[in-house]
């Protein structure tokens, strides 16, 4: 089993509160892991530690040398055009790869656009192209769809599923949307009280159907882990 | 522990991330590091004068300057000179900075204001204020008025440039939101635009403060009978390099003290800037 992430006993303390309290995590190469949790449970904190943006207060973590992040907001450099944002820091030689990445996210015609002229969904797709063009072994997604409207979000979820299936990076997706997690992930972990309370493999076929009884059952179970009681499942 | 050894052994192809280190240094170490430069300069000055490489008619040593400071302070000459000079610079700064602030907000916030004010400000800005010294004497006489006005003119422009660009850079979306909640133009300027432009306002104020001391020196070349400039003029006549060095140092101290006060004010007036975290 080749690993892309290996974390042992991770701790992170804010003030008197341990947001992460001895978290162990293994992610295999090519595996798509969704991290669920209510707000303030340390999902983003864990992701930022994996990205190397924040230091843990304790424990150890190993990640691949090439890893990229798509943040909740696009975080594009406003003074660079879309293509220049995609290949930022890679030199002009990466233009062809950058254009290919933009084509993959369906934005070939926007290569010369300024970030301020892009819609929210377009800007986030540029951010996704920027993350993919570096051919990461670990792709970290920090609620990348949270700021998008519902329709755009559906398109983006399909796009992510397709691109991840093609490039096979290990993916850690932080989200609070249970359906999104079930739709996209191979494995789902729920953070609560500083540790994982659930770590399940999604045993559904790809091309998942939200109305599939197994889907509904898994959704109910995960929501219960998150502290949400669903009455819908009690009916049938 | 077996887990720990497994981790230390590592996993092929994986590395430990290198997060940026935050706020690692002890405040005392920071202070010591900051002090290195000034202490070295002082030592070099002392060494050069004590060894005789610099004679007293070229530059007096730090120990002479300290002695002179004590003498002049005790006989009241220095406190009086400082009071006069700091008052001049301060009044000029208040005059110039408030003019620059007013015109800057006007030009940055309203279209009409920009059309009316900006071109003339840009043209006037090209005039070196030192060139105005003689004209100001003719217009306002050799008393305090011409000096304070000269300092005021010098301080107006850095303030104007910074404030107008700061006001222009205030987030239009927040301004639009405020307008939609029924705030009038004055209320928007007061509640949204001015706080948003505060960083630029302070940048302008700090530049103006430095310039006020420079303009003070120029202004005190005009027929002075009091102030640090007067002290320097007399010291030149008697070749008292200790007094000259002392006055040069005092000008620097005035500038530094003003800058320090402004940086403190920045912290106090913009508490939201300290609370910035990346999430």
Contacts between the chains, C-beta under 8 A, distances in Angstrom:
chain1	res1	chain2	res2	distance
A	2	B	12	7.7
A	2	B	13	7.6
A	3	B	11	5.1
A	3	B	14	6.6
A	4	B	14	7.5
A	5	B	14	7.8
A	6	B	7	7.0
A	6	B	11	5.2
A	6	B	14	6.3
A	8	B	3	5.3
A	8	B	4	7.3
A	8	B	6	7.7
A	8	B	7	5.0
A	9	B	3	7.1
A	24	B	3	7.8
A	44	B	279	6.5
A	49	B	17	7.4
A	49	B	19	7.4
A	50	B	17	7.1
A	51	B	17	7.1
A	52	B	17	3.0
A	52	B	18	5.8
A	52	B	19	5.2
A	53	B	19	6.3
A	53	B	20	7.6
A	53	B	278	7.7
A	54	B	19	5.5
A	55	B	19	4.0
A	55	B	20	8.0
A	55	B	21	7.3
A	55	B	22	7.6
A	60	B	4	7.8
A	60	B	7	4.6
A	60	B	8	7.9
A	60	B	16	7.1
A	61	B	16	6.5
A	61	B	17	6.4
A	62	B	7	7.2
A	62	B	10	6.5
A	62	B	11	5.5
A	62	B	14	3.9
A	62	B	15	6.6
A	62	B	16	5.9
A	63	B	14	6.1
A	63	B	15	6.7
A	63	B	16	7.7
A	63	B	17	5.5
A	64	B	13	6.5
A	64	B	14	6.0
A	64	B	15	7.3
A	65	B	13	8.0
A	65	B	15	5.2
A	137	B	13	7.9
